[in-house]
Amino acid sequence: MAGYKGSSINPKKFEKGQIKLILAVTPLAILMLLPIIFIFCHAFKPMTELFTFPPRFFVVNPTLDNFRGLMKASQTSGIPMSRYVFNSLVVTLSDVLLSIVLSTTAGFALSKLKFRGKEALMEINNMALMFVPVAVMIPRYLVIDTLNITNNYLAHILPLLAMPVSLFLVKQFIDQIPDALIDAAYMDGATDFVVYRRIIMPMIRPAIATAAILSFQQVWANVESSNLYMSEDGLRTLAFYMNTLANANNTVAGQGIAAAATLIMFVPNLVMFIICQKNVMNTMAHSGIK
């Protein structure tokens, strides 16, 4: 072990040995950043640069004309954009909060409680990871129609509550909590709810942040519920409205509006990920450790 005394797997200070790692990772980081940079540049390009050949990656003469055009297009609609923003906020916040509650309570039960059939339930959840949204579109519609909740906020919220990947990550994170800690709480007279609220929830904050990001990304950009379950424009979401504007203006003059709409829908996802990215990395690191 003497040969390893002068080095560290994760040194706190810069060491010469890190240079080769930096040189290897930097090109990958730049490659990952390019699509984000392009989205921002594309939204601020004037019309002449949008159709320049060969295409330009960076914007040379940035302008706000695309966003002005988006505002003008929204003013011609019978329903103000603020209504779509309100709908998206209500649906997104409701889905994120309820999905976190569902994932954490189910994860706690499947990880630490003993009952018959919990292994089968976890396997069913893992199988659900294989299904793409298109595969469950018709069953979801039949359920919503049978429940008679079309043209209702519940039609936005209920189909996206179940997040199999969130449950998997949360359950794997809860597996790392020592059983002795939970047994000690039970010996002191704590109930399942007290253990869940005072022990489980504070110790799985990184997993909760990850589940929140995954749920937010799925709900914020979802247009399926507005397309299939809503016939009243006043109940549709901002994602549907932006998608409609982009398609309606899918002409030479409308490409700027489409670029601005894409940026507006992308920024909230980026901001939320930046805020919670440390917790996301911790969850991914712990989810596979037994």
N, C-alpha and C positions, 0 to 999 in steps of 0.2 A: 504493500500500500504506500510505501515511501515514495515511489515514483509518481504518485498522483497528488502529492501534498501541494505542489505548486500550481495545480490547475483545478478548475471547477466546471461542472457541466453547465451551470448557469451563472457565470461570474457577474458580480455587481458592477465592476469597473471594466473599461475597455481593455482588451488584450489583443495582441498581435494575431493570435489564433483565430480571432473572429473575422479577420479580413476575408478569408476564403469563403466563410459562410455568407458574409455581406455581398460579396461578388456573385455568389450563386443565387441568392434570393432576390437581389435587386432587379434583374431582368424579369423575373416572374411577377414581382410587385408592379412593375411598369406595365407589363402585359395585362394584368388584372385591372389597372387604373384606366387603360385606354378607352373602354366602353363608357365609363362614367364621364371622362373628359369630353368624349364625343357628344354625349347627350346634352351636356351644358353648352358646348360650343354650337351645336346644331340649332338649339333653341334661340340663340342670339344672332344667327346669321341673317343678313338682309337677303332679299329675293335674288339678287344677282349672284350671291355666293352659294345659295341653296342649289342652283342649277349650273354651277361652274363645272366645266369639263377640262381636264380630269378633276374629280371632286377634291375639295380641300378638307383636311381633317380639322384644322384650327380655324377659328373665325378671325378675320382680318379687321373688319369694320363692324363691331358689335352694335346692335340696335334693339330697341324694345318694340319695334313695329309688330312682331309676331304676337306679343302679349296684348298689344292694343287691338289687333285684329281679333284675338280670342275674346276680349271683353265686348267688342262690338257684336260679334256673332252671338254671344250669350244674351245680349240685350234684345235681340230679335225674337228670343224664345218667349213663350207665354208664361213660363215659370222661371223665376229668378234663380241664378246660380247659388245664392245663399241657401235656398231650399235643398238643393242637392248636397251641398256641404253639410247641412244639418242632418240630413238622412244618413250620410256616410259616417258622421261622427257618432250618432246614436247607435247605428248598427255595429260599427267597429269597436267602440268602447264596450258595448254589451257583450259582443262575442268574445272579446279578449278577456274580460273579467270572468265571464261564466265558463269559458274554456279553461282558464287557470284553475278555477275551483273544481271543475270536473276532473282535470288531469291530476291535480294534487291529491284529491280525496281518493280517486281510483288508484293512483300510484301507491298511496299509503296502505290501502287495503290489500292490494296485490303483493306488496312487498313485505309488510310486517304483520298483517292479521292472518289468522289461520281459519280457513273455511273450505269446504269441499268444492272443487271445480275451479279454483283460482288459476291453476296452471292452464286449464282449457281456455279460460277467458283471456289469459295473456297471449296464448297462441292465436286466438281469433283476432286479437288486436294486431298482432304481428302480421297475420295474413292480410289484414286490411291495408297494410302499407303497400301492397302490390297493386291495388286498384287505382287507376288514374281517374280523374273527375269525370271524363266522358263515359266511363263504364258504369257509373252510378247515376247518370243524369236522369234516365227514365225512371228507375226506382224512386229517386228523390221526388220527382214530379208527382208520381202516383201517391206517395205518402202525403205531400203537401196538399194535393187535391182532395184526398180522402179526409184529411183533418179540416178541410174547408177554411184554410188560413191564407188563401191567395189575397193579394192586395192588403197585406198586413205586415207589420214589421217582423212578426214571428217567422214569416216565410223567408226573410233575410237572415235571421239569427239562427234558427234551429238547424238547417242543413249543414252549417259550418261549425257547430259546437264541438262535435267529436273530432279530435286531432290525434290519430293513432301515433304519429311520430312524437308528439309532445308527451303522451302517456308513456311511451317507451323510454324516452330520455329521463323523465321525472322518476319513473320507477327504478331505473338503473342508478340514478343519483341517490334515491332513498335507500337502496341496498347497501350503500357505503356507511350508513349510520349504524353504530354498534347496537346490537340487540340488548346489551347489558344496560345501556342508557335508558332505553324504553322500558325494560323490565323494572328498573329502579323507580321509574315514574309510576308504574302500575302498583308497585309495593307501597308507595306513598299515598295511594288512593286516587290517582289520576284516572279519568275516563278516557275513552278513545278520542273524544273530541278535544280534550285538554292536551293530550299527547300530540295530536295533529296540529293544534294551534300554537302551542308553546315550545314544542321541540322540533317537529318536522318542518313546519313553515320557515322558521328562522334559519334552519340549517340547509335549506335547498333554494336559497335565493338565486344563485346562478341559474339553476334549472328553471325557475319561475321566469326569469328574464328571457331565457331562450324560448320558452313556450309562448311568452307574450309576443316576441318578435315573429315567430312562425305563424301565430294566429293573426297578427296584424297584417303581415304580408299577404296572407291568403284572403282575408276579408276586404282589405282596402282596395285591392285590384279586381275584386270579383264582379263580373257583369252577368253571371248566369242567373242569379236570383231576380235581377231586374228584367232580364229578357224573358224568363219563363214564368215567373209568378206574379209579375206586376203589369197591369194594364193601365193603371193611373200614373201619369208622369210625375205627379207630386210625391210619389212614394219611391221613386227610383233614386239611385245613388250617384255620386259624383263620377265614379269610374264609368258608369254607363253613359252619363252625359258627355264626358270627355271623349269617349269612344265614338259616340254618335256625331259629335262635332268633327272629329278627325275623318270619319267616313263620309259625312255630308260635304266636307270641303276637300275631298280627295281629288283635287284638281291641281293644276300648276300654282294657282293663286292660294290654294288652301294648304300647301305643304308647310308653310310657316306656322299656321294655326295648329297643325298636327304636331309639329316639333315642340311648340310651347306647351301643349296639353300633355305630351309625354313627360316633359320635365316636371310639370306640376304634380303629376301622379307619382313620379319617381322620388322626389325630394323627401317626403315624409318617411319612406322606407329607409333611405340613406341616413337620415338624422337619427331615427330610432336605433338603427344598427350601430352607428358610431357611439351612441350613448351607452349601449348595452354590450358592446363587442367583447369586453373583458370577461363578462359573465358567460357569454356564449362559448368562448374558448375554454373556460373552466369546465363547463358542462360537457363539451365534447371530449375533454381529456378524462373526465371521471366516468362517463357513461359506459365505457367498455372495461373498466377496472373492477375486478371481483376481489 
